[in-house]
Amino acid sequence: MKIGIIREGKNPPDKRTPFTPDQLKNLTRHYADRLSFYVESSPFRCYSDEEYIEAGIEVVEDISDCDVLFGVKEIPIAQLIPEKTYFFFSHTIKKQSRNRKLLQAILAKNIRLIDYEVLKDESGNRVVAFGRWAGIVGAYNALWTYGKKTALFDIKRAYECFGLEELNIELKKVQLPPVKIVVVGEGRVGGGVLEILNRLEIRQVSAHEFLHYYFEESVFVVLHSGDYNRRKSDGGFDKAEFYANPELYESNFLKFAEAGEILIAAAYWDPAAPRLFELKDLADEDFSLSVIADVTCDIDGSIPTTIRASTILDPVYDIDRSTGKEIAPFGSQTSISVMAIDNLPCELPRESSIEFCGQLEKWVLPSLFEENAPILERATIARDGDLTLEFMHLTDYVYPHE
């Protein structure tokens, strides 16, 4: 079986890679009689062509003779090769309008699409993700944004650091006043956020303490879904019911927006669930959030101030409180500064790629030799020109006028 590693084609190009040179070298030895690896030449990848060549991996201009193709971000439609099996983040399962044509093209070209986002174990837990690194960089960028907005400290951008070690050195420059930080989300992403906050030795407090106590130091709270959602009928909360029928619930988040100054949003959001707040809430004089780092970057999703994705080179835009419209970053002392980069792990691409490859090695590569491997079947969105049964709910998304 021939495995091809795609040159990222989305603009701006993503620097991450599913497989690093050293890891491919080891995998070539391990699967000597079963797999061969080919890397499509790229001037942007965080590991150079020369590093792959030195590891004994063939670097090519054409990967069309490969059987299975691994990428990271969405692949431009013109670069899709018919009749292949692809692994990448398609960003289609939430019916993202910007990728409708991509999924239509995948079906038209009889491509089997296996999406990393839905690779899960038997218990339904995701097994292949960059989440930890999104959380690390997202939390760091929240602090960078706060430093720029307040002029209290100045740290390098994450992408200017060679790796996590240098990033941790930069964190020593952070000097926070008694600011309250709201963290929404747990899991891998939330864990990455906590790595940064714990590195700064910021004190974690309970939701009750966060809302009702005064502190002479910076503190943060990690909110669970029951902390900021309540049943419409009686104000109660039942976790199983909430995940099964989120439309029965409404947001109870505003009290945290009134108590906190920085929000780091790192929770998966179901479009049927309530948003944390609405744009009209920004005009309330009690709404105290001034920096929002939306790690999830769901456009017009749980965080309504995320009206578009920002970029690594242009990471922040502001939202005017009275109009809800975008203005220049840090353009007003009273506006809300939004960091909503949609490829945060790309700021530390080498280390995040190493961890990602380890997950693929454990969960995906062995399954390639298993007929109808359950983990791959569950993550297959399209095959043979049609949506799979698991993803038939995307029919109206792909064919909106039929």
RORO-845628 format. One record per residue: residue number from 1; y, x, z of N, C-alpha, C in turn. Coordinates in steps of 0.02 Angstrom, whole numbers, plus 50000, padded with zeros to 5 digits. Layout:
<rs>
- num,n.y,n.x,n.z,ca.y,ca.x,ca.z,c.y,c.x,c.z
- NUM,Y,X,Z,Y,X,Z,Y,X,Z
...
</rs>
This chain:
<rs>
- num,n.y,n.x,n.z,ca.y,ca.x,ca.z,c.y,c.x,c.z
- 1,49941,50042,50000,50000,50000,50000,50062,50044,50000
- 2,50107,50030,49955,50169,50069,49950,50226,50033,49986
- 3,50257,50069,50033,50311,50042,50073,50377,50073,50049
- 4,50426,50032,50034,50492,50056,50012,50545,50042,50064
- 5,50588,50090,50077,50644,50081,50123,50707,50074,50080
- 6,50739,50017,50085,50793,49997,50041,50858,50035,50057
- 7,50896,50049,50005,50965,50071,50014,51007,50009,50027
- 8,51041,50007,50084,51079,49949,50103,51135,49936,50052
- 9,51137,49873,50027,51184,49858,49973,51243,49815,49994
- 10,51239,49786,50054,51295,49744,50077,51356,49787,50088
- 11,51414,49760,50073,51476,49798,50078,51519,49771,50135
- 12,51540,49812,50184,51528,49884,50187,51456,49899,50204
- 13,51428,49955,50178,51358,49970,50188,51340,49980,50261
- 14,51282,49956,50280,51257,49967,50347,51223,50036,50350
- 15,51237,50074,50402,51210,50141,50407,51141,50145,50438
- 16,51118,50089,50466,51053,50090,50500,50995,50094,50449
- 17,50936,50110,50475,50877,50113,50434,50818,50086,50474
- 18,50770,50053,50441,50712,50029,50477,50666,50085,50500
- 19,50668,50142,50464,50624,50198,50480,50662,50264,50475
- 20,50657,50304,50526,50691,50369,50527,50645,50423,50498
- 21,50672,50480,50479,50631,50533,50449,50573,50555,50493
- 22,50586,50571,50555,50532,50595,50599,50479,50542,50609
- 23,50500,50480,50615,50451,50427,50625,50409,50415,50562
- 24,50441,50420,50504,50402,50413,50442,50353,50471,50434
- 25,50372,50530,50455,50327,50587,50453,50264,50574,50494
- 26,50274,50547,50554,50217,50531,50597,50176,50473,50569
- 27,50209,50423,50541,50174,50365,50513,50133,50385,50452
- 28,50159,50431,50412,50123,50455,50353,50057,50488,50374
- 29,50059,50525,50429,49998,50556,50454,49949,50504,50480
- 30,49977,50456,50518,49934,50406,50550,49901,50360,50498
- 31,49939,50342,50446,49912,50296,50395,49898,50333,50330
- 32,49875,50394,50335,49868,50438,50276,49831,50406,50218
- 33,49779,50368,50232,49737,50339,50179,49755,50267,50164
- 34,49807,50240,50197,49820,50168,50190,49892,50153,50168
- 35,49940,50194,50188,50009,50180,50172,50043,50243,50144
- 36,50088,50231,50097,50133,50285,50074,50204,50258,50076
- 37,50250,50301,50095,50319,50280,50106,50366,50312,50056
- 38,50415,50271,50032,50465,50295,49984,50533,50271,50007
- 39,50581,50316,50007,50648,50300,50031,50696,50299,49972
- 40,50730,50243,49963,50780,50238,49910,50841,50279,49929
- 41,50862,50322,49885,50918,50368,49899,50980,50329,49919
- 42,51015,50355,49970,51076,50322,49994,51126,50374,50019
- 43,51190,50367,49999,51241,50412,50026,51270,50387,50092
- 44,51250,50328,50114,51280,50297,50173,51235,50298,50234
- 45,51171,50302,50225,51123,50296,50280,51137,50349,50333
- 46,51126,50331,50396,51141,50378,50452,51097,50439,50450
- 47,51039,50435,50418,50998,50494,50406,51003,50510,50332
- 48,51019,50572,50316,51031,50592,50247,50966,50595,50208
- 49,50973,50594,50141,50915,50603,50097,50880,50669,50114
- 50,50920,50720,50128,50891,50786,50142,50848,50785,50205
- 51,50867,50744,50255,50827,50741,50316,50759,50709,50302
- 52,50757,50660,50257,50693,50630,50239,50651,50680,50199
- 53,50682,50714,50152,50646,50763,50111,50617,50818,50155
- 54,50656,50841,50204,50631,50893,50249,50572,50869,50291
- 55,50569,50803,50302,50513,50774,50339,50453,50761,50295
- 56,50460,50777,50231,50404,50768,50184,50400,50699,50154
- 57,50454,50661,50157,50454,50593,50130,50488,50593,50062
- 58,50459,50558,50015,50486,50557,49947,50547,50512,49944
- 59,50602,50539,49919,50664,50501,49909,50670,50486,49834
- 60,50680,50422,49817,50678,50400,49748,50739,50358,49731
- 61,50752,50349,49668,50805,50305,49645,50780,50235,49630
- 62,50715,50228,49619,50686,50164,49599,50626,50148,49644
- 63,50630,50093,49681,50574,50074,49724,50539,50011,49699
- 64,50547,49996,49635,50519,49934,49608,50443,49934,49605
- 65,50411,49993,49611,50338,49993,49610,50309,49988,49681
- 66,50351,49981,49732,50327,49973,49800,50304,49900,49811
- 67,50257,49892,49857,50230,49825,49871,50271,49788,49923
- 68,50291,49824,49975,50328,49794,50031,50393,49832,50041
- 69,50448,49796,50047,50514,49827,50051,50547,49809,50118
- 70,50570,49860,50153,50603,49851,50217,50677,49869,50211
- 71,50720,49823,50234,50792,49836,50238,50816,49818,50307
- 72,50882,49811,50314,50912,49790,50377,50951,49726,50366
- 73,51008,49730,50332,51051,49672,50322,51031,49634,50258
- 74,51068,49579,50245,51056,49540,50185,51060,49584,50123
- 75,51017,49569,50074,51014,49608,50012,51053,49571,49958
- 76,51098,49605,49923,51133,49572,49868,51084,49542,49818
- 77,51101,49483,49795,51055,49446,49751,51035,49488,49690
- 78,51082,49523,49661,51068,49563,49601,51017,49618,49613
- 79,51009,49637,49676,50963,49692,49692,50893,49668,49712
- 80,50883,49603,49717,50817,49577,49735,50767,49588,49678
- 81,50708,49612,49695,50655,49625,49646,50604,49569,49651
- 82,50591,49533,49596,50544,49476,49599,50474,49496,49622
- 83,50440,49447,49651,50369,49453,49668,50354,49504,49723
- 84,50403,49524,49762,50392,49573,49815,50391,49539,49884
- 85,50367,49576,49933,50374,49555,50003,50431,49594,50034
- 86,50478,49558,50063,50537,49589,50093,50540,49575,50168
- 87,50561,49625,50205,50579,49618,50275,50653,49635,50282
- 88,50693,49588,50308,50763,49602,50326,50791,49543,50365
- 89,50851,49552,50393,50886,49498,50426,50921,49456,50373
- 90,50895,49397,50359,50924,49356,50305,50982,49313,50329
- 91,50986,49300,50394,51039,49256,50422,51042,49190,50383
- 92,50985,49158,50380,50980,49093,50346,50952,49038,50392
- 93,50919,49056,50447,50883,49006,50485,50929,48958,50522
- 94,50992,48976,50530,51041,48928,50558,51081,48894,50503
- 95,51055,48897,50442,51086,48866,50384,51156,48894,50371
- 96,51162,48961,50379,51227,48993,50366,51246,48984,50293
- 97,51302,48951,50281,51322,48933,50213,51331,48994,50168
- 98,51353,49050,50198,51367,49109,50157,51303,49138,50126
- 99,51244,49120,50152,51182,49149,50127,51137,49098,50092
- 100,51165,49039,50077,51125,48988,50042,51101,49014,49974
- 101,51147,49045,49936,51128,49070,49870,51076,49125,49874
- 102,51078,49164,49927,51028,49217,49937,50959,49186,49944
- 103,50952,49136,49986,50886,49105,49995,50864,49068,49931
- 104,50911,49038,49896,50894,49007,49832,50866,49058,49783
- 105,50897,49117,49781,50874,49170,49735,50806,49196,49756
- 106,50794,49201,49820,50728,49224,49845,50674,49176,49822
- 107,50687,49112,49826,50638,49062,49803,50629,49067,49728
- 108,50682,49074,49691,50679,49078,49618,50640,49139,49594
- 109,50643,49192,49633,50610,49255,49613,50540,49263,49644
- 110,50515,49209,49674,50447,49211,49704,50438,49268,49753
- 111,50488,49278,49794,50486,49331,49845,50459,49303,49910
- 112,50418,49343,49944,50398,49326,50012,50449,49357,50058
- 113,50485,49315,50095,50536,49338,50142,50509,49332,50213
- 114,50505,49389,50247,50487,49391,50317,50549,49415,50355
- 115,50575,49372,50398,50638,49384,50431,50626,49414,50500
- 116,50657,49471,50514,50649,49503,50579,50665,49456,50637
- 117,50714,49413,50625,50738,49370,50680,50685,49323,50706
- 118,50634,49308,50666,50583,49261,50688,50514,49295,50695
- 119,50513,49361,50699,50452,49396,50718,50444,49390,50793
- 120,50393,49352,50814,50384,49338,50886,50311,49347,50906
- 121,50301,49362,50970,50233,49368,50996,50205,49298,51011
- 122,50145,49297,51040,50112,49233,51053,50151,49189,51102
- 123,50193,49221,51143,50231,49183,51192,50299,49161,51165
- 124,50313,49177,51102,50376,49157,51071,50433,49204,51083
- 125,50419,49265,51108,50471,49314,51120,50482,49357,51059
- 126,50545,49369,51042,50560,49413,50985,50535,49484,50999
- 127,50509,49516,50948,50479,49582,50958,50514,49636,50917
- 128,50556,49617,50869,50591,49666,50827,50665,49647,50825
- 129,50707,49688,50855,50778,49670,50860,50820,49731,50878
- 130,50883,49726,50861,50932,49776,50881,50973,49753,50941
- 131,50949,49700,50976,50988,49667,51026,51017,49711,51080
- 132,50976,49756,51106,51000,49800,51160,51062,49838,51138
- 133,51060,49864,51076,51116,49904,51052,51177,49862,51036
- 134,51166,49800,51014,51222,49754,51005,51257,49743,51071
- 135,51218,49735,51125,51247,49725,51191,51285,49786,51216
- 136,51256,49845,51206,51288,49907,51228,51355,49916,51193
- 137,51354,49912,51127,51416,49923,51089,51465,49866,51100
- 138,51440,49804,51105,51484,49747,51116,51522,49752,51181
- 139,51487,49771,51235,51520,49779,51300,51570,49836,51298
- 140,51551,49891,51266,51597,49948,51260,51660,49928,51222
- 141,51649,49890,51167,51706,49868,51127,51751,49818,51165
- 142,51720,49779,51209,51761,49734,51251,51808,49775,51294
- 143,51783,49829,51322,51825,49872,51364,51878,49908,51321
- 144,51857,49931,51262,51906,49963,51217,51962,49915,51200
- 145,51944,49853,51185,51994,49802,51169,52041,49789,51227
- 146,52012,49784,51287,52053,49772,51346,52101,49831,51358
- 147,52076,49892,51347,52119,49951,51355,52177,49950,51306
- 148,52163,49931,51244,52216,49927,51193,52266,49872,51210
- 149,52241,49816,51233,52285,49759,51246,52331,49772,51305
- 150,52305,49806,51356,52343,49816,51417,52377,49885,51421
- 151,52355,49932,51377,52380,50001,51378,52364,50036,51444
- 152,52311,50014,51479,52291,50045,51542,52249,50107,51533
- 153,52213,50111,51477,52172,50169,51463,52158,50171,51388
- 154,52135,50228,51365,52121,50237,51293,52056,50274,51286
- 155,52007,50243,51253,51943,50275,51241,51927,50275,51166
- 156,51884,50320,51146,51863,50323,51076,51828,50259,51056
- 157,51829,50244,50992,51786,50191,50967,51713,50214,50972
- 158,51667,50167,50977,51596,50184,50984,51571,50224,50924
- 159,51593,50205,50864,51568,50239,50805,51593,50311,50800
- 160,51645,50328,50838,51670,50396,50838,51629,50441,50885
- 161,51586,50410,50925,51542,50448,50970,51478,50465,50932
- 162,51452,50525,50942,51391,50545,50907,51332,50504,50930
- 163,51333,50483,50993,51277,50444,51019,51294,50417,51087
- 164,51243,50390,51120,51253,50357,51185,51279,50406,51238
- 165,51258,50468,51234,51280,50518,51284,51356,50527,51282
- 166,51384,50533,51222,51456,50542,51216,51492,50477,51235
- 167,51462,50420,51217,51492,50356,51235,51498,50349,51311
- 168,51446,50371,51347,51448,50368,51420,51502,50414,51449
- 169,51514,50470,51416,51568,50514,51438,51636,50479,51430
- 170,51645,50443,51375,51707,50407,51363,51719,50354,51417
- 171,51665,50323,51441,51671,50271,51491,51703,50295,51556
- 172,51699,50360,51568,51729,50388,51629,51805,50381,51628
- 173,51834,50369,51569,51907,50362,51563,51930,50290,51579
- 174,51882,50244,51585,51900,50174,51595,51923,50163,51667
- 175,51983,50137,51675,52012,50121,51740,52031,50047,51740
- 176,51990,50006,51771,52001,49934,51771,52038,49911,51834
- 177,52084,49865,51827,52114,49832,51885,52063,49781,51912
- 178,52081,49742,51962,52035,49691,51987,52026,49633,51938
- 179,51996,49648,51882,51986,49599,51829,51918,49566,51836
- 180,51914,49503,51818,51850,49466,51821,51822,49460,51750
- 181,51759,49478,51743,51725,49479,51678,51669,49428,51678
- 182,51669,49385,51626,51616,49335,51618,51567,49359,51565
- 183,51503,49362,51583,51451,49379,51535,51407,49318,51525
- 184,51400,49296,51463,51357,49240,51447,51298,49267,51406
- 185,51239,49262,51433,51180,49285,51396,51140,49336,51434
- 186,51074,49332,51423,51028,49378,51455,50987,49412,51400
- 187,50923,49419,51410,50881,49448,51358,50900,49519,51341
- 188,50880,49540,51280,50895,49609,51258,50970,49622,51254
- 189,51006,49574,51225,51078,49583,51215,51113,49587,51282
- 190,51098,49539,51326,51128,49540,51392,51110,49602,51431
- 191,51049,49626,51421,51028,49688,51455,51070,49747,51432
- 192,51086,49750,51368,51129,49803,51342,51199,49799,51372
- 193,51225,49738,51379,51291,49729,51411,51290,49755,51482
- 194,51236,49738,51519,51232,49760,51589,51227,49835,51594
- 195,51196,49868,51546,51192,49941,51548,51263,49972,51552
- 196,51309,49945,51513,51377,49971,51513,51414,49954,51577
- 197,51409,49891,51599,51445,49871,51660,51417,49906,51721
- 198,51352,49916,51722,51322,49953,51779,51340,50027,51776
- 199,51347,50054,51716,51367,50124,51709,51436,50134,51741
- 200,51479,50083,51736,51546,50086,51765,51545,50067,51839
- 201,51486,50049,51864,51478,50028,51934,51523,49969,51952
- 202,51529,49924,51904,51566,49862,51917,51520,49816,51958
- 203,51547,49785,52007,51508,49742,52052,51490,49676,52020
- 204,51427,49657,52025,51404,49592,52001,51407,49541,52058
- 205,51434,49482,52043,51440,49430,52094,51408,49365,52068
- 206,51397,49318,52113,51369,49254,52095,51422,49210,52062
- 207,51399,49157,52030,51446,49111,51998,51493,49080,52049
- 208,51466,49063,52108,51509,49033,52160,51561,49083,52183
- 209,51540,49145,52195,51588,49196,52217,51641,49209,52163
- 210,51619,49210,52101,51666,49223,52046,51720,49170,52043
- 211,51701,49108,52055,51749,49053,52049,51795,49045,52110
- 212,51770,49064,52168,51806,49045,52230,51831,49104,52271
- 213,51810,49165,52256,51830,49221,52297,51881,49266,52261
- 214,51923,49299,52301,51969,49348,52274,51939,49418,52287
- 215,51945,49462,52239,51918,49529,52245,51972,49581,52232
- 216,51968,49636,52267,52015,49691,52256,51986,49744,52210
- 217,51933,49726,52176,51900,49770,52128,51879,49728,52068
- 218,51863,49760,52012,51837,49723,51955,51766,49699,51970
- 219,51751,49639,51947,51684,49609,51957,51662,49575,51893
- 220,51597,49561,51890,51573,49522,51833,51519,49473,51857
- 221,51511,49420,51819,51460,49370,51832,51418,49362,51769
- 222,51353,49353,51777,51309,49337,51720,51291,49263,51726
- 223,51311,49224,51677,51300,49152,51680,51235,49133,51647
- 224,51199,49088,51679,51139,49058,51650,51160,48991,51619
- 225,51119,48964,51575,51138,48903,51539,51156,48846,51587
- 226,51123,48844,51645,51138,48791,51692,51205,48799,51727
- 227,51234,48858,51722,51299,48870,51754,51357,48839,51714
- 228,51347,48831,51649,51404,48808,51607,51387,48751,51560
- 229,51330,48718,51573,51312,48657,51537,51292,48604,51588
- 230,51309,48542,51574,51290,48488,51619,51271,48426,51577
- 231,51225,48387,51605,51204,48326,51571,51262,48277,51568
- 232,51272,48247,51510,51328,48201,51501,51324,48141,51547
- 233,51263,48117,51560,51255,48055,51598,51270,48062,51672
- 234,51249,48118,51703,51257,48123,51775,51278,48193,51800
- 235,51293,48239,51754,51315,48305,51774,51259,48352,51797
- 236,51197,48330,51792,51141,48372,51814,51120,48422,51760
- 237,51068,48459,51774,51042,48508,51726,50967,48516,51735
- 238,50931,48512,51679,50860,48525,51677,50847,48572,51619
- 239,50823,48632,51635,50817,48684,51584,50774,48663,51525
- 240,50715,48634,51540,50669,48614,51486,50701,48560,51442
- 241,50735,48513,51474,50768,48460,51437,50825,48488,51395
- 242,50862,48535,51424,50920,48563,51388,50897,48597,51324
- 243,50844,48637,51327,50821,48671,51268,50788,48625,51217
- 244,50759,48570,51242,50727,48522,51197,50778,48473,51167
- 245,50828,48454,51206,50877,48404,51184,50948,48425,51205
- 246,50973,48479,51175,51039,48504,51196,51096,48455,51183
- 247,51085,48407,51138,51138,48359,51123,51153,48312,51182
- 248,51109,48311,51232,51119,48270,51291,51168,48303,51340
- 249,51190,48363,51324,51230,48401,51371,51301,48414,51345
- 250,51346,48430,51391,51415,48448,51374,51433,48513,51410
- 251,51484,48546,51386,51504,48610,51416,51538,48600,51484
- 252,51523,48645,51529,51556,48647,51594,51583,48718,51606
- 253,51608,48748,51552,51626,48819,51553,51699,48831,51573
- 254,51742,48782,51564,51814,48795,51571,51833,48824,51639
- 255,51797,48807,51691,51814,48835,51757,51806,48911,51758
- 256,51759,48937,51717,51751,49009,51713,51806,49040,51669
- 257,51828,49003,51619,51883,49026,51577,51949,49029,51616
- 258,51953,48988,51668,52013,48988,51710,52011,49044,51762
- 259,51951,49066,51780,51944,49118,51831,51940,49188,51802
- 260,51913,49195,51741,51901,49260,51712,51955,49282,51662
- 261,51955,49346,51647,52003,49373,51599,51968,49401,51537
- 262,51907,49425,51545,51868,49453,51489,51804,49412,51483
- 263,51787,49391,51422,51724,49357,51408,51683,49400,51361
- 264,51620,49414,51380,51572,49447,51336,51517,49397,51321
- 265,51516,49371,51260,51469,49319,51241,51408,49350,51207
- 266,51350,49343,51239,51290,49375,51215,51229,49329,51215
- 267,51241,49263,51213,51187,49215,51217,51172,49184,51150
- 268,51107,49175,51136,51087,49137,51076,51114,49066,51082
- 269,51138,49040,51026,51167,48973,51027,51133,48928,50977
- 270,51112,48870,51000,51084,48818,50957,51142,48775,50933
- 271,51150,48765,50867,51206,48725,50842,51208,48654,50871
- 272,51152,48630,50898,51152,48564,50928,51180,48565,50999
- 273,51187,48625,51027,51212,48632,51096,51288,48630,51097
- 274,51317,48614,51155,51390,48613,51159,51420,48682,51153
- 275,51481,48685,51127,51518,48748,51125,51546,48761,51195
- 276,51561,48824,51208,51586,48841,51275,51653,48807,51288
- 277,51696,48805,51238,51761,48773,51245,51785,48755,51175
- 278,51843,48724,51170,51871,48705,51105,51938,48740,51096
- 279,51960,48747,51034,52023,48782,51020,52082,48750,51057
- 280,52080,48684,51065,52136,48651,51099,52142,48672,51172
- 281,52086,48697,51200,52088,48718,51270,52130,48781,51281
- 282,52141,48819,51227,52178,48882,51234,52250,48870,51257
- 283,52277,48814,51239,52347,48799,51255,52358,48783,51328
- 284,52304,48768,51364,52310,48752,51435,52332,48814,51474
- 285,52382,48808,51515,52408,48866,51551,52357,48895,51600
- 286,52305,48858,51617,52254,48883,51663,52200,48924,51627
- 287,52200,48921,51561,52150,48958,51522,52168,49032,51525
- 288,52130,49073,51562,52151,49141,51578,52119,49195,51535
- 289,52068,49179,51496,52037,49230,51455,52087,49261,51407
- 290,52090,49326,51404,52136,49360,51358,52099,49405,51309
- 291,52037,49423,51325,51994,49463,51281,51926,49430,51275
- 292,51905,49417,51214,51839,49389,51202,51800,49435,51156
- 293,51744,49461,51181,51699,49501,51140,51639,49457,51123
- 294,51638,49432,51062,51584,49388,51041,51529,49429,51007
- 295,51481,49451,51047,51426,49492,51022,51382,49451,50974
- 296,51376,49387,50987,51334,49344,50944,51364,49335,50875
- 297,51430,49332,50871,51466,49325,50808,51441,49266,50766
- 298,51434,49209,50798,51419,49147,50761,51486,49117,50740
- 299,51499,49119,50675,51563,49094,50649,51569,49019,50664
- 300,51625,49000,50696,51636,48931,50715,51577,48904,50756
- 301,51550,48947,50800,51492,48928,50839,51510,48914,50911
- 302,51473,48946,50958,51484,48932,51029,51552,48954,51053
- 303,51581,49004,51018,51648,49029,51036,51696,49010,50979
- 304,51734,48957,50986,51775,48933,50930,51830,48981,50907
- 305,51847,49031,50949,51896,49080,50927,51867,49129,50876
- 306,51800,49128,50868,51769,49170,50817,51773,49134,50750
- 307,51830,49141,50718,51841,49106,50655,51817,49147,50595
- 308,51804,49210,50607,51775,49254,50556,51747,49315,50590
- 309,51704,49351,50555,51679,49414,50581,51733,49468,50571
- 310,51739,49511,50621,51782,49570,50611,51737,49628,50589
- 311,51766,49685,50577,51728,49741,50550,51736,49802,50595
- 312,51693,49851,50585,51697,49912,50625,51764,49946,50616
- 313,51790,49946,50555,51854,49979,50542,51914,49935,50561
- 314,51903,49871,50567,51957,49824,50585,51928,49776,50637
- 315,51920,49799,50699,51876,49765,50746,51903,49704,50782
- 316,51970,49696,50783,52000,49644,50825,52050,49603,50785
- 317,52051,49539,50798,52106,49496,50777,52125,49452,50837
- 318,52186,49428,50837,52209,49386,50891,52211,49313,50869
- 319,52205,49269,50918,52212,49197,50907,52271,49172,50949
- 320,52318,49141,50915,52376,49113,50949,52354,49052,50991
- 321,52374,49052,51053,52351,48999,51098,52377,48929,51079
- 322,52437,48926,51054,52466,48860,51041,52442,48830,50975
- 323,52429,48873,50925,52409,48847,50859,52335,48854,50844
- 324,52301,48900,50879,52231,48913,50864,52221,48954,50801
- 325,52276,48980,50774,52273,49018,50711,52270,49093,50724
- 326,52244,49129,50674,52240,49201,50679,52309,49233,50671
- 327,52321,49284,50713,52381,49325,50705,52359,49398,50709
- 328,52406,49443,50700,52390,49515,50701,52360,49536,50768
- 329,52314,49585,50768,52285,49607,50831,52338,49634,50879
- 330,52331,49613,50941,52378,49633,50994,52450,49616,50976
- 331,52457,49561,50937,52523,49542,50912,52564,49504,50963
- 332,52533,49484,51018,52569,49446,51069,52535,49458,51136
- 333,52575,49463,51188,52547,49471,51255,52508,49410,51277
- 334,52524,49353,51250,52491,49291,51273,52434,49270,51228
- 335,52426,49300,51170,52372,49281,51125,52305,49307,51151
- 336,52251,49282,51122,52184,49302,51141,52157,49351,51089
- 337,52136,49409,51112,52110,49461,51067,52034,49452,51060
- 338,52012,49446,50998,51942,49431,50983,51909,49490,50948
- 339,51854,49515,50977,51813,49566,50945,51748,49531,50923
- 340,51737,49526,50858,51679,49489,50833,51646,49527,50775
- 341,51629,49589,50787,51595,49630,50736,51523,49605,50729
- 342,51501,49594,50667,51435,49565,50657,51380,49616,50648
- 343,51396,49681,50651,51343,49733,50646,51356,49787,50697
- 344,51362,49767,50759,51379,49813,50814,51333,49873,50820
- 345,51266,49865,50814,51223,49923,50821,51236,49978,50770
- 346,51271,49960,50716,51287,50009,50664,51336,50061,50689
- 347,51368,50048,50747,51414,50098,50775,51376,50156,50809
- 348,51313,50144,50828,51269,50196,50854,51204,50194,50812
- 349,51209,50209,50747,51154,50193,50702,51091,50235,50711
- 350,51098,50298,50729,51038,50340,50734,50994,50318,50792
- 351,51024,50309,50851,50983,50290,50908,50956,50219,50902
- 352,50996,50173,50876,50971,50105,50869,50915,50101,50817
- 353,50918,50144,50766,50865,50145,50715,50800,50171,50743
- 354,50804,50220,50787,50743,50248,50818,50707,50194,50857
- 355,50743,50155,50897,50712,50103,50937,50684,50047,50892
- 356,50720,50031,50840,50698,49978,50794,50633,49998,50760
- 357,50629,50060,50737,50569,50085,50703,50509,50082,50750
- 358,50520,50098,50814,50466,50095,50862,50438,50025,50868
- 359,50481,49975,50863,50458,49905,50866,50418,49887,50803
- 360,50442,49909,50745,50406,49896,50683,50337,49929,50684
- 361,50335,49990,50710,50272,50027,50713,50221,49990,50757
- 362,50245,49961,50812,50200,49927,50858,50178,49859,50833
- 363,50225,49820,50807,50211,49749,50794,50198,49732,50721
- 364,50228,49769,50675,50225,49747,50605,50175,49787,50563
- 365,50178,49853,50565,50135,49893,50521,50061,49877,50530
- 366,50034,49872,50591,49963,49855,50596,49946,49787,50566
- 367,49995,49741,50568,49983,49673,50543,49980,49671,50467
- 368,50006,49721,50433,50004,49722,50360,49933,49725,50333
- 369,49887,49748,50375,49817,49754,50353,49774,49695,50375
- 370,49805,49649,50411,49769,49590,50436,49783,49530,50391
- 371,49730,49501,50366,49738,49444,50321,49767,49385,50360
- 372,49821,49357,50334,49855,49301,50366,49872,49316,50439
- 373,49899,49376,50450,49917,49395,50518,49964,49344,50548
- 374,49948,49315,50606,49989,49261,50635,50062,49281,50644
- 375,50075,49342,50667,50144,49362,50681,50186,49364,50617
- 376,50155,49381,50561,50191,49382,50497,50195,49313,50468
- 377,50143,49273,50476,50144,49204,50450,50199,49164,50483
- 378,50207,49172,50548,50258,49134,50584,50329,49154,50564
- 379,50336,49214,50538,50403,49240,50520,50416,49236,50446
- 380,50370,49208,50407,50380,49202,50335,50420,49139,50319
- 381,50480,49148,50294,50523,49092,50277,50508,49064,50208
- 382,50495,49108,50160,50483,49087,50091,50424,49126,50062
- 383,50387,49091,50018,50330,49123,49984,50311,49080,49923
- 384,50295,49114,49869,50272,49080,49808,50322,49028,49783
- 385,50386,49043,49790,50437,48999,49764,50452,48938,49805
- 386,50429,48936,49868,50441,48878,49909,50452,48900,49982
- 387,50482,48856,50021,50487,48867,50092,50419,48856,50124
- 388,50404,48894,50177,50342,48883,50212,50349,48821,50257
- 389,50292,48796,50281,50293,48736,50322,50337,48744,50384
- 390,50337,48804,50413,50375,48818,50473,50450,48810,50461
- 391,50471,48818,50398,50543,48818,50383,50562,48765,50331
- 392,50522,48711,50328,50539,48657,50283,50603,48622,50303
- 393,50624,48630,50366,50687,48599,50387,50748,48630,50352
- 394,50737,48686,50316,50792,48716,50278,50799,48686,50208
- 395,50758,48636,50192,50758,48608,50124,50827,48582,50104
- 396,50859,48543,50149,50924,48516,50131,50978,48569,50128
- 397,50966,48626,50161,51012,48683,50159,51006,48719,50092
- 398,50945,48726,50068,50934,48762,50005,50950,48717,49945
- 399,50931,48653,49951,50943,48605,49896,50988,48549,49921
- 400,51052,48562,49932,51096,48513,49964,51109,48449,49925
- 401,51098,48450,49859,51116,48391,49819,51055,48355,49793
- 402,50997,48371,49819,50936,48338,49795,50914,48284,49844
</rs>
